């Protein structure tokens, strides 16, 4: 009798273990932007590919638009294991203690996507991601959003036009120095709070890639948008290191493949999405688009590029010089 009960108990345990083993591995992927941005579309594409390549053994739950965590909360949530995957903007790693990532915030350090990708797709980008491991984080990929524009309720054509304006920035000492270089008053603020701050006049303007400006409807509360292309906004897709290393090798291989495909997709659509966003902003008639003349652009560069030297002690002089060498940039020729 006891033997039978033991066998029944073992059978039940085996059944429950098998049922448990069949449960999919859940990856919570939290981000702070809308679904119809390059990052939002990249996250959804990764979900599709991850579930497909793992044959349903992994389930990716995407939480856009700060529905799970806001800017300031999500990194801690990842380190604690409350979420498994994020794609924060590169400016977020400075406050985490990895200040080298703020090199991506330096104004006019990349003259277009070709220069940028020499860094993000090469050894410099890889070595930066490796620096996150000491924080319990693994970096998987870089995703573009795009080159930034400036918006405000007054036209911004010359560096002097910024004087006294309260300009929202991400939490980055480099961006703080960039705004001060043109006489603006930088205001650090979570992305989810920016629209209301612009609407109520708490801040006068901000900087964003066009896709963020448009999908968050900031153009509806900003009269002017200057096509400055002065800086880059990109993301690092990161995971909780302990979680990632604890995955079965075959699952991790499939997820790496899914991430590679999602990265290619996200970076291909970034420029398309930004061009579309600018066209929609123009069509709305709510913001006037300002193109800089070559002379005006040179004045912006001369005013802002001095930030490179100011921030060399923070982000690393050798790192800045290595990027100059990789891209061929020479600030002395401005």
N, C-alpha and C positions, 0 to 999 in steps of 0.2 A: 504494500500500500504506500509506504514511505517512498519506495523506489519510483512508483508511478507518479506520485506528487512531485518528486524531484524532477522527473523527466518532463512533466507538464510545465513546471516552473522554468526549466532550462529552455524548453521550446518557446515559451512565452517571452523569455528574456531575449532569445535569439531573434524572435519575430520583431520585438520592439527595437532591438538594435538595428536590424535590417531596415525597418521603417525610418529610424533616425538617420541611418546612413544614406537613405534616398532623399532626405531633405536637401534642397539646394543650398549652396553657400550664398549668403546674402551680402552684397556689397552696397552700402549706402553711399551714394555720390552726391554730395551737397555743393551747390554753388549759388552765387548771389545775383546772377543776371537772368534775363528773360530767355525763354526757350528758343526764340527766333533770332538769337545772336550767334556769332561763330562759336563761342564756347558752349552755348546751349545746344546747338545742333551737333557739335562734336561729342558732347556728353550722351546725347540720345543715340548717336551713331555707335559709340562705344558700347552702350547697353545692348543694342541690337546684335553687334558682332560678338560680344562676349557670351551672350546667351546662345547664339547660334554655334560658335566654335566649341563651346563646352557641352553642347548637346543638352542644355537645360540644367547642367550641374551647378551653374552659377546664375543667380538672379541679381540684376543690378537695379536698384531703386534710385532714381534720379530725383533730387529735390531742388528745383530752380528758385530763383527770385527770393533768396533768403527765407524760404518757407520753413527750413529746419534750423539754420543758424545764420546769424548776421556776420558781417566782416570780422568783427572783433572777437567773436566766439568760436568760429569754425576751426581755427588752428588748434586751440586747446582741446576741442571735441575730438579732433583727429588723434592727437597725442594720447588722449585718454581711451581711445578705441570706441567712442560713441558713434563715429562715422569712420568709414574705411578709406574713402577717397575724396579728394578735393582738387580744384584747379584754381588756386588763388593767384592773383596778379603777383608779379615778381617783386613788387614793392613791399609785399607782406613779410618777406624773409628778413629784412633789416631789423624790425622790432623783435624778431625771433632770435636775433643774435648772429645771423649770417649776413653781415653787412655787404659782402661782396656782390650780392644780387642787386644792390642799388646801382650798380654800374649800368644796368639797363634803363634806369631813369634819367641818366645824363642827357641833357638836351643836345640834339643834333649830333650824337655820336654815331648814328647809323644813317647813311645817305640812301635809304631805300631798303627793300626786302632782301636784295642780293647780299648786301653787306651784313645785314642782320643774320641771315641764315648761315653765313660763314662761321659765325660765332655759335649760334644755338645748335647747329647740326655737327659741329666739330669738337675738338678736344677741349676747348675753353668751356663750352656749355656742359660737357660731361663732367669736367672737374668741379664745376660749381654745384651740380646736382649731388655729387659725392659728399659735399660738405654738410648736407642735410642729415646724413645718417647718424651723426652724433646727437641729433635731436629726436631720434626715434622715428625718423621719416625717410622714405625712399622716394627719389625723384624718378619718374618714368619717362617724361617727355615734355617738350616745350610746345605750347599752342599759341599761335598768333591771334591777337585781336586786330591790331592795326596801328597805323601812325595817327597821332592825336591832332585834333583841332582845338582851338580856343573859342569859347563862347562867352558873351557878356551882353549887357544891356546898353553898351556903347561900342562904337566900332573900334577894333584893335588893329591898327595898321602899322604903328611904330612902337618901339619899346616904351616911349614916354606915355603912351595911352593907358598903360597899366597902373600908373601912379595912384596909390590910395585905394585901389579896388580890392575888395575882399574876395579872394579866389579859392574855391574849394580844391583841396588836393587829397590824395591818399596819404596814409601815414608813412611818409618817406622824408628823411632829412635832405635828400638830394632835391626832391620836388619843392621842398620848403626854400632851399637856396635858389632854385631856378626862379621862383616867383619873386623872391626878394631882389634878385638880380635886375629885374625890370621895374622895381618899385611897388609891386603888389603886396598885399597882406595875406599870406597863406593861412587857410583854415582847414585843419585836418578833420575829416568827417566820414562816417560810414556811407557807403554807396547808396544804401536803401533810404537815406535821409536827404539826399541831394535835391531831388525834385522839389520837395516842400521848402527846403532852405532857399532855393532859387525863386520859387513862387512868392515867398513871404519877404524876400529881400534880406534874409539873414546873411546870404552871400550874394555877390554881384555877378559872379561868373565861375567857370570851371574849365577843365580840359578833359577830353574824352576822344576815343576813336568815334567816328560818325555812327557806327552801329549802336553803341551804348547811348549816345546822345538821342538818337531817333527812337529806339525801342523804349527808353524810359521817358519819352515825351518832353525831354528838357528843352527841345527847340521851341516848344509852345510857350515857354516862360523865359526865353532868351531872344533878344532882338537881332543879334549879330553872331555869325559864326565865321571865324577866320581860318582859312585852309592853310595852316602853318606847317603841318607835318613835322613839328618840332621835337616830338618824342615818341617813344614806342610803348605800347601797352601789350604785354604778353602774359602768359600764364605758365606755371609749371604744374603738370598733373602729378600729384603726390599721393602716396598711400602710407598707412600705418605700417612701419617696418616689421613689427612683430607679427602682425596679421599676414602680411605678404609672404614673409619667409616661412610661415606656418602652413601655407597652402601646399597641396600635393604638387609634385613637379610637373605632371602633365597638365594640370589646371593652370598653373602659373605660365607655362609655355603658351597655352591657348590664349590666355589673357594678354600676354606680351604681344602676340600676333594681332589680337583685337585692337590693342593700343596703337600699334604701328599703323594699322589701317585707319584708325580714327584720327591719328595725328596728321596723316597725309590728307585726309578729307577736310579736317578743320582748317588746316593751313591753306588749302586750295580755295576754300570758300570765303576766307577772311576778307580778301581784297574785294571780291565780288559783292559781299554783304555790305561792306563800307561804301562802295560806289553806289549801290542801290539806296542805302540810307541817305546819302547826300542828295541823290535825285529826289527822294521823297520829301526831304526837308525843303528843298528848293520849290517843289511842287506845292507844298503846304502854304507857302507865302508868309509864314509866321516868323521866319528868321531870314535875314539877308546874308547871303554867302559872300565873303570877301576873299579875293585872291590877292596875294602879295606880289608886288613887282620884284624883279631881281634885286633892286637896291634895298627895298624894304626887307626882303628875306635876309640879305647880307647883314643888315642892321640888327635883326633879331638874333642871328647867329653870333655876331660879335658881342652882343650884350649877354647872351646866355652861356656861351662856351667857356667863359671864365669860371663857371661852376665846376668844370672838370678839374682845374687846379685846386679849387677850394675844397673839393671832396676827395682829393687823392689820398689824404691821410685816413679817410674813413673807408673807402671802398678798395683802396690798394693802388698805389701808383704803378706798380709793375703790371697789374691786371689791365689798367687803362692803356698802358703802352703796348701791351700784347694785342689788345683789340685794335689800336691804331695800326699796328704792323699787319694784322690780319686783313683789315679793310682798306688800308692805304690812306686813312684820314690824317690830315696835317693841319692842326688848329692855327699854326703860324702863318698859313697862307690866306687866312680870312682877311 
